[in-house]
Amino acid sequence: MLVQPEFSVGDEIPALTIPITRTLIVAGAIASRDYQDVHHDAELAKAKGSKDIFMNILTTNGLVGRFVTDWAGPHVRLTEISIRLGAPNYPGDTMVLSGVVSQISQDGEQVKVDITGTNTLGNHVTGTVSFSIRK
């Protein structure tokens, strides 16, 4: 039998540092079937005004979900992820994800976490992740 986790408003999630590599960007785009050239072809990305290829939103979404579930544990089920992208994640940079519990339902079964992912250009991602605690 697994022990149920307890969460409190204000709990901080330990930061997760993710190196942004070309492989991560390209593999994330392929895995999510996003074949836009700006996610895998540096020359075409530059021709479109970008300094290099950059991470797609679906990869970011997956990393945000992983960040929360790795911290919260196997008793949780993600119910909503709401994110907004800002500065691009380019190869060679690092994204640091952080989060804080912002809301808990009265019965303690629904939790909302505010998240931020930063890189050297600023905020790459901001948003919220909600999850329920499985019984």
N, C-alpha and C positions, 0 to 999 in steps of 0.2 A: 504494500500500500504506500502510495506517495503522499508526502506531507504537503498540504495546501500552502501556497505562498501567501504572505501578508504584505500589503502595499499601503503606503500612507502618502497623502498629498505632500509634496515637497521632496519625496525620495528622488535622489539623483541617480541616473544610470551612469556607471563608469564609462568614460570616453572610449571609443573604438577608433583606432587609427587605421586607415585603409590606404595603402599605396596605390596610386592611380597609374596603372601600366597600360601599354598598348594592348596587351593580351586581354586584360580585364575589360577594356572598352570594346574591343572587337568581339570577344567571346560573349559579352552581355548583349550586344546588338544581334549577333547571330542567334543566340538562344531565345531571344524574344522576337525573332523574325523581323527585325527592323533593318532593312537593307539599304537605308539612306546612306549615300556615299560619305556624308560628313562623319559617320561613325566608323569608317574603315579605310577610307582612301585619303591620305594626307594631302596629296596634290589637289584633288577635287575640293576638299574642305578649304584649302587655302584659296583656291580660285573663287570660292563663294564668300570669301572675306573672313574666314576663321584662321587663327594662327596654327591650328593643327586639328586632328580628329578630336571629338569630344564625346563624353558619355551620354547615352540616351536616358530618357526619363524612366523607362522600364527597369533598367539596371539599377538606377538610384532607388526606385521604389522597392526593389528586391533587397537591396542592402539595408534600407531603413527597416523593413520588416524583419530581417535577420537580426539586426541590432537589438530590436525590442524583444524578440522571442528568445534570443540567446541569454538575455538578462532575466526575463520574466520566468522562463522555464517551461517545462513540458505540459504544465496545467493550463496554458492559455491558448485561446483561439483568437486570431486577429479578426476583428469585425469591420474595421474601416481604417484605411490609410488615406490621408488627405495631405498632399505635398504641393509645394510650389518651388520651381527651380529658379535659381538666380545665376550666379557666376558659373561658367562652364567648368567641368572637370576635365583638364587636359592631361595627357601622359606626362609623367615625371613629377606631378604634384602629389599631394597627400590630402585626403579628406579626413577630418576628425568629426565623428558623430557624437553628439551629446544629447541628453534628454532629462526631463524632470516630470514626475507624476503631477498632473494638474487637476485631475478630477477623479473622484471615486463615487460610484452610486451608493445610495443609502444601504442597500443590502450587501455592498462590498464585492459584488460579482462583476461589475463593469468598471474598467479603468481607462483613463485617457492620459496619454503622455505627449508633451510638447517636445518636438525634436528639432535640432539644428545640425547641419553638416557644413563645416567650413573648409575652405582651402586658402591658398595664398592670395586669391583674388577677392575673398569675402565669403558671404553665405552662398553655398552651392544649393542647399535645400533647407527649407523650413516647413513645418507642418505639424500634424498630429497623427498619432496612432492610437486607436481604441482596441481594446481586447476584452474578452470575457474569460472568466475563470471557470474551467471545467470542473464539474463535481464528480 
